Amino acid sequence: MCIDASAVPRLKSGIRLQFNQPRGKWVVQAPERVLMPDDIALAVLKRCDGETRVESIAEALAEKYNAPRAAVECDIVEMLQDLADKGIIADVRER
């Protein structure tokens, strides 16, 4: 799967983003592994709802963090591609 600006990302079935009370942190729970995203990754993952395009996520975060939209989009695509390669993220266009 290739993630690009028009991708519509969501967590794959069986993967959950949830707050882990004992750790006091948000975690991505996947079969036999737990990922602990940093604040920026968490901001992206919370927007991976299966309805919002990467380009819209980038626009919102660029505005929120007062950062160049193109750079934000590039970083988001890179992060989501890595998560897609690990089986964490799916693109709803790829059904």
Backbone hydrogen bonds in HBPLUS format (Angstrom, degrees):
<---DONOR---> <-ACCEPTOR-->    atom                        ^
c    i                          cat <-CA-CA->   ^        H-A-AA   ^      H-
h    n   atom  resd res      DA  || num        DHA   H-A  angle D-A-AA Bond
n    s   type  num  typ     dist DA aas  dist angle  dist       angle   num
A0007-ALA N   A0004-ASP O   3.05 MM   3  5.36 163.2  2.08 113.3 118.6     1
A0055-GLU N   A0005-ALA O   2.91 MM  50  4.90 142.3  2.06 155.2 143.1     2
A0054-VAL N   A0007-ALA O   2.88 MM  47  5.67 144.2  2.01 156.6 165.3     3
A0092-VAL N   A0008-VAL O   2.95 MM  84  5.65 167.5  1.97 154.1 150.2     4
A0050-GLY N   A0009-PRO O   2.94 MM  41  5.30 143.8  2.07 150.7 139.1     5
A0010-ARG N   A0090-ALA O   2.92 MM  80  5.48 141.9  2.06 154.5 161.3     6
A0090-ALA N   A0010-ARG O   2.84 MM  80  5.48 165.2  1.86 163.7 168.3     7
A0012-LYS N   A0088-ILE O   2.94 MM  76  5.69 166.8  1.96 144.8 145.0     8
A0015-ILE N   A0012-LYS O   3.04 MM   3  5.59 151.9  2.12 141.6 140.9     9
A0016-ARG N   A0029-GLN O   2.98 MM  13  5.15 160.3  2.02 142.5 148.8    10
A0029-GLN N   A0016-ARG O   2.70 MM  13  5.15 159.2  1.74 156.9 161.0    11
A0018-GLN N   A0027-VAL O   2.98 MM   9  5.65 161.5  2.02 161.2 166.1    12
A0027-VAL N   A0018-GLN O   2.86 MM   9  5.65 163.6  1.89 156.7 160.4    13
A0020-ASN N   A0025-LYS O   2.73 MM   5  5.47 170.1  1.74 156.3 157.1    14
A0024-GLY N   A0020-ASN O   2.76 MM   4  5.76 132.7  1.99 148.6 164.0    15
A0025-LYS N   A0020-ASN O   3.34 MM   5  5.47 143.9  2.48 141.5 142.8    16
A0024-GLY N   A0021-GLN O   3.12 MM   3  4.86 126.8  2.41  92.0 106.7    17
A0028-VAL N   A0035-LEU O   2.78 MM   7  4.97 163.6  1.81 148.8 154.1    18
A0035-LEU N   A0028-VAL O   2.89 MM   7  4.97 165.1  1.91 145.1 150.0    19
A0030-ALA N   A0033-ARG O   2.98 MM   3  5.29 170.4  1.99 159.6 159.3    20
A0033-ARG N   A0030-ALA O   3.03 MM   3  5.29 163.4  2.06 135.4 130.1    21
A0042-LEU N   A0038-ASP O   2.88 MM   4  6.04 155.7  1.94 154.6 162.4    22
A0043-ALA N   A0039-ASP O   3.01 MM   4  6.23 151.4  2.09 140.9 147.9    23
A0044-VAL N   A0040-ILE O   3.13 MM   4  6.51 147.9  2.24 146.8 155.1    24
A0045-LEU N   A0041-ALA O   2.83 MM   4  6.08 171.7  1.83 156.8 159.0    25
A0046-LYS N   A0042-LEU O   2.90 MM   4  5.99 158.1  1.95 154.3 158.5    26
A0047-ARG N   A0044-VAL O   2.90 MM   3  5.35 145.6  2.02 111.0 121.8    27
A0048-CYS N   A0045-LEU O   3.09 MM   3  5.09 160.7  2.13 104.4 110.5    28
A0049-ASP N   A0047-ARG O   2.93 MM   2  5.51 128.1  2.20 107.7  92.2    29
A0056-SER N   A0053-ARG O   3.05 MM   3  5.33 128.0  2.33 103.9 116.7    30
A0057-ILE N   A0053-ARG O   3.07 MM   4  6.46 155.1  2.13 151.4 159.0    31
A0058-ALA N   A0054-VAL O   2.84 MM   4  6.09 162.8  1.87 159.0 163.5    32
A0059-GLU N   A0055-GLU O   3.05 MM   4  6.18 154.1  2.12 136.6 143.6    33
A0060-ALA N   A0056-SER O   3.03 MM   4  6.23 165.0  2.05 148.7 151.9    34
A0061-LEU N   A0057-ILE O   2.99 MM   4  6.20 164.1  2.01 153.6 158.0    35
A0062-ALA N   A0058-ALA O   2.81 MM   4  5.86 154.1  1.88 149.4 157.0    36
A0063-GLU N   A0059-GLU O   3.10 MM   4  6.24 155.7  2.16 144.1 150.1    37
A0064-LYS N   A0060-ALA O   2.94 MM   4  6.14 160.7  1.98 144.6 150.6    38
A0065-TYR N   A0061-LEU O   2.89 MM   4  5.93 163.5  1.92 149.3 152.7    39
A0066-ASN N   A0062-ALA O   2.83 MM   4  5.44 104.3  2.42 130.5 145.2    40
A0067-ALA N   A0062-ALA O   2.91 MM   5  4.74 155.3  1.97 132.5 140.4    41
A0066-ASN N   A0063-GLU O   3.35 MM   3  4.97 156.5  2.41  94.5 101.2    42
A0072-VAL N   A0068-PRO O   3.03 MM   4  6.30 162.5  2.06 157.6 163.1    43
A0073-GLU N   A0069-ARG O   2.85 MM   4  6.04 166.9  1.86 157.1 160.6    44
A0074-CYS N   A0070-ALA O   3.01 MM   4  6.15 158.5  2.05 143.4 149.3    45
A0075-ASP N   A0071-ALA O   3.00 MM   4  6.24 160.7  2.04 149.2 153.9    46
A0076-ILE N   A0072-VAL O   2.90 MM   4  6.14 157.8  1.95 153.2 159.7    47
A0077-VAL N   A0073-GLU O   2.89 MM   4  6.09 167.8  1.91 155.0 158.1    48
A0078-GLU N   A0074-CYS O   3.02 MM   4  6.20 162.6  2.05 147.2 152.2    49
A0079-MET N   A0075-ASP O   2.95 MM   4  6.14 162.8  1.98 148.5 153.1    50
A0080-LEU N   A0076-ILE O   2.84 MM   4  6.01 174.2  1.84 160.5 162.2    51
A0081-GLN N   A0077-VAL O   2.85 MM   4  5.91 150.8  1.94 146.8 155.1    52
A0082-ASP N   A0078-GLU O   3.10 MM   4  6.29 156.9  2.15 144.7 150.4    53
A0083-LEU N   A0079-MET O   3.02 MM   4  6.38 156.2  2.07 148.3 155.1    54
A0084-ALA N   A0080-LEU O   2.77 MM   4  5.96 147.2  1.88 143.6 153.3    55
A0085-ASP N   A0081-GLN O   2.86 MM   4  6.08 156.6  1.91 149.2 155.1    56
A0086-LYS N   A0082-ASP O   3.13 MM   4  6.39 133.6  2.36 136.0 148.1    57
A0088-ILE N   A0083-LEU O   2.85 MM   5  5.18 165.2  1.87 160.0 154.8    58
A0087-GLY N   A0084-ALA O   2.99 MM   3  5.03 159.1  2.04 104.3 110.5    59
A0094-GLU N   A0091-ASP O   2.89 MM   3  5.61 164.5  1.91 126.0 130.9    60
